[in-house]
Amino acid sequence: MSTTYDNIRIEFKKKELLFPKGYYFKYSSIHKSRKIEAKDITEINLNTIPPSLVYKDQEVIFLKNERTTVLEKFAKENNISSRNRFDIWEHICRPYLDTAFEETERIAAIKKLSENGISKIELPIIQKKVAKTMFLNCIVWEWVYLGLFDYLDWTFLTKKKYWWAMELALRNFKNTITEDIVPTKE
């Protein structure tokens, strides 16, 4: 994770999340307001690294890994769904991991992406567009996971890139079926 990520502070209040020092990405809709009200959170997703939430059905907001338990409690207290929605960006970024994948794994990933809104025709175009940024992995040698946070953190970020990346990340958001809901722990 980046130094930006390490320096972020998140405060969990009863009905809102506060980012007293601001949010990681300056093009985020919460960068200036520094807060998210619980009523504006559609879901939390512990399947991303770092964990994330969907804000106002249009933006993925990342939280700190070590705050997962607090996030789950906050979601339960505010009736926010927890989902294990398929992580589109993890699969877009797979070719840039320091890992070799079998052909069957590559084909399965392409099929899952297609089922989640990224066509076989569009995928190589997207991967070419992010390639220069994601090749930075040759410095960090990540071999397990790369995703949206890594792309946003490593790229020369513009407003257009930020919202393009969000649109891709949420292609499967509206189509998420209720079986993806993770039961809350009692």
N, C-alpha and C positions, 0 to 999 in steps of 0.2 A: 504494500500500500504506500501511497505517496505521503510526503510530509504534510500536505494539505489535509489529508484524511486524519493523520495523527493529531493535528492541532484543533480539529473540530470539537466543539462541546455541544451536547444535546441535553436539554432538561425536559424531563417528562412531568407535566403538570396533570391535573385531573382531567381536563378536557382539551388540552393542546400540547404540542411539542414546541419547544423554543430552541433556537440556534443563536445564542447570545453573541457569538463572534461572526455570525453569518453562515451561509450555506456554501458548500464546496464550489459550486459552479455558478459563475456570475450571470449566466443567461437563464437560470432557473427563475420561475415565477415567485419563489420564496426567498430569493437571495437578499432582497432589500427588506421585506417585511419580517424576516427571521422567525416566522412562526407558522404553524399548521394547526388548524382547529380540527378536533377529532371528527366532526361532522363532514369534513371535506376529504376524509380518507376512505377510499372505497375498499381497499384490501391491503393486507400485509403479505409479503412473500418472503419466506425464510429460505427459499430455493436459490436466491441470488447471493453473490458475494460482493460486497457486504449485503446484509439483509436490506429489504426495500419495502416501500409502500407506494400505492398509487394515489396520487393527489388530484382531486377534481376530475377523475377519469381521463387525464391527459398527460400526466407526468410521473415518471419514476423518481422517487426521492430515496436516497441511500442513507442508511443509519450505520451506527458502529456495531461491529460483530459482538463485542462484549456486552452489548445492551439487549441482546436477544430475549432474555428472560423478562426484562422490564417491558420490552416491546410487546411480548405476548400478553402480559398482565394488562397493559394499557389497552390493547385490542379487545380483550375479553370484557374489561370494565366499560368500554365504549361501544360494544356490539359491532366490532369491525371484523369482517371475515379474514381468516388466515387461509391462504391458498398456496398450493405447490404448482403454480402455473409454469408451464414449459418455458424455460429461459432461452428466448430466441438469440440473444447476443452471445450466450455461451457457445452456441452451435455455429454462429457466424464466425466466431473467433477461433474455433478448434484448429484450423490449419496452422495457426501461429503459435500453438503450444509446442514446447520442446518434447513432444511425444509422437511416436509413430502410431497411426491407426490402421487397422485392417480395412480392406476394401469393403467388407460387409458392414463395418461400423460407419464408414463414410457414407455409404448408400443409405443406411438407416437414419443417419443424421439429416441427410438431404430430404428424405421422405418425411421426417418429423417437422422439418422447417416448412415444407410444402403444406403439410396439414395445419400449420400454424401461421400461414399468411405470407411466407416467403417462397416464391415460385423457383423452380429449377432454372429458369431463364434469368431471373433477377439475382439469385444468389451469387454467381460469379461477378456480376457488376458491382454488387455491394462489397464483396471481398476485395475486389481490385481497388475500390474507393478507400477502404480502410487499411490496405496493405502497408503503406509506408509507415503509418502510425503503429500498427500491430507488430511490425518487424522490430520494434524497440524491445520486444521480448528477448531478443538475442542478448540484451544487456542483463535482464533480470532472470532469465532462464526458467520462467514459470512452466511447469509441466502438468499441472492439475486443472487450473481454471483461469480463463480470461473471459471478461464479459463487458457489459456496457460501462460500468464504472471505470475499468481499465482504459477503454477507448476514450471516454470523455476526459479522463485524467491525463492521458498521454498525448492527445491530439492538440494541434493548434486550434483551440476551440473558438468557433464563431457562433453567433445566434442561429444561423441557418443550419450548421452542423448539429448543434445541440437539439433543436426541434426535429430535425430529420432522424436523428438517433432515437429520440423518444417515440416518434411515429412508428419506427420499426419495432421497438421494444414492446409496444402495446398493440401490435397487429392482432394478437390472439386474446387480447383483454376482453373485448366485447363478446367473444365467442366462448369464453371459459364456462364450462358446464358446472353445475352445482356439485357433481361428484368430486371435484378438485378441492372442495372445502375440507380443511383439516379440522377434525374435532378438537375443541379446546379442552385442555386438561382440567379436570375438576379437582 
